[in-house]
């Protein structure tokens, strides 16, 4: 029997591909083919996903990278990365370097400014509506895309006027089937971030790229290429993933007008539970988190052999009925809500506090300003970008 190939077809933008549920019933881990056609284990159950995310025997590196299963043709997370012999030490050093910029305390201090930026985006939405009364407004273009870009530019020290440049670069490096297009874009992206880093050497500021440049004094092994690649990764992940959650969160709230009205009636009181349920319930991408086994791993009666690729699907695990009561139902009162949207263990997303701060700011502000917001198109007519590493949407047309 031929192993199924990722990504799977999904019925609409909000629902998981039904094939995940089929595979979840078959076994905790199943053999699939990656978009590149290589073999990998797919993990769809919550218990096994959480355990493997926290298992130090799995990593992003591989002892023989040229022989490792390839996931896609994207320029990020397309296969193994990092030094197999020093991965954990390198990872801990980088997290120690980056952690001060992403603490909950730092995010709370940034909160007021994020509110100002959000209001500016909502002003742009209103202006677009006023210019063409009766015409739909693209929420993605005026809010979901620019807000995370504004925030990550400020945090990293990236000029906002360059946003269209790295929007194009991000689009190209994230294509899972583009081959040389993605690799060329990655080279351009690293050249861009190298120039930024060089400028910071002569004129450091209070930003993450300056912090990385200064860190080279203590860690000479942290090369210019390392800085360029890490900066490109932070810019890419820092706006692509949050933009997708804003788009999909709005769709979740607008797909049920009673749900929208309940949130709009008390946005501040309902925001935390709503955001956590958006994180659990939405599925921006049709892939998952890629790991490689550094040793044989026995789990739930199955053996992952050293060197095997493992794709952990948090979106599928987050809708595992064994872990979440009425898992398919959107429930902002769900407690506890220990979803895996930001991963788990040593690779838990360092930007989780930033993403939560942005989401907890944007949804109340949006529905206070536009409490009668509604979709201008049918949900079934909205397409997910299945050819992108982060999934996401190209537009979300709304009216009010």
C-alpha positions, 0 to 999 in steps of 0.5 A: 500500500502506497503511503499517503503524501502530504499535504492532504486536501482540506474541505475549507479554510477552517477545517482540518483535512479529514485524512488526519482523523483517519490516520489518527485512528489507525496508529499513533505514528504512520508512514507518509511521504513528504511533499518532496516524496521522501518517507517520514513518520507523521504524528497526529495524536496529542500524547505522542506529539507532546512526548516527541516534541519534548524528547531530546533524542529528536532534533533538527540536525542529522548525522548525514544531511545529504542522506536525510529525507527531504521535506520540501523545496522551501528554503526553511525547514526543508530538511535537516539544519544545524550541526549534529554534534553541537545542536543542543549547545548551539540551540541553548546559546541562541535561546539565551541570546534571544530570550531577553527580547521576547520575555512576557515583561518585555511584551507587556512593555511593548503592549501600548505601542502594539495598540497604537500600531493596531489603531493605525491599521484599523484607521487604514481599513476605515479609510479604504472603506470610505474611499469605496463605500459599499465595496469589501475591504481586504482585512489581510492587506490592511491589518493581518499583514502590516501589523505583525510586520510593523512589530517585528521590524521594530523588535529586530531593527528592520526598516519598515520601508523595506516591507515589500522587499521582504514580503516578496522574499518571504513569499519565495523562500516559503514555496514548498515546490519552487526549488531554485526560486526558494534558494535564490530568494534565501540567498537574497534574504541573507544578503539583505540581513547581512547588510543590516547586521553590518550597519548595526556594527557601526551604529548599534541600537536597542534591537535584536539584530544589534544584540546578535552582532554584539554577541559575536564578541562573546561567541566568536563561533557565531558567524556572520552567516549565522546572524544573517540566517537567524535574522532572516528566519526571525523576520520570516516567522515573525510576520508570516505565522502571526498574520495567518493566525489573525486572518484565521481567527477573524474567519473563526469569529465571523463564520458564526455571527452568534460567536462574533456578537458574544465576543464583540459584547465583551472583547476584553473579558473574552479575549484570552480564552478566545485567543487560546482557542484560535491558536488551538483550532486554526490550521494555517499549514498542511505540514508540521514540525520536522524532526530527525531521530538521533537514536532509536525511539520506542513510542506507543509500540512503534520504533522510530529508527535513528535518522528517520524523519518525523513530522509532528502535526500540532494542528492535528494533535490539537484536535485529538478527541482523546485530549480535548472534549468536543475537539472540533468545537470552538470553545473560548471557555475551554480550560485547561487548553494545553494546545501545541500551537507553539510546540513543546520542550526545548524548541518551544516557540520563542516568539509565543509571548509576542504572538499572544500579545499581538493577538490579544491586542488585535481582536478586541481592537478590531471588534470594538471598532467594527462590531458588525464586521462580516465576511464579504465572501462565502467561507468555502470560496476562501483558499489556503495557500497550500504551496507555502510552508506557513500556509496562510491566506492571500486575502480576507474580504470583509465589510461592515 
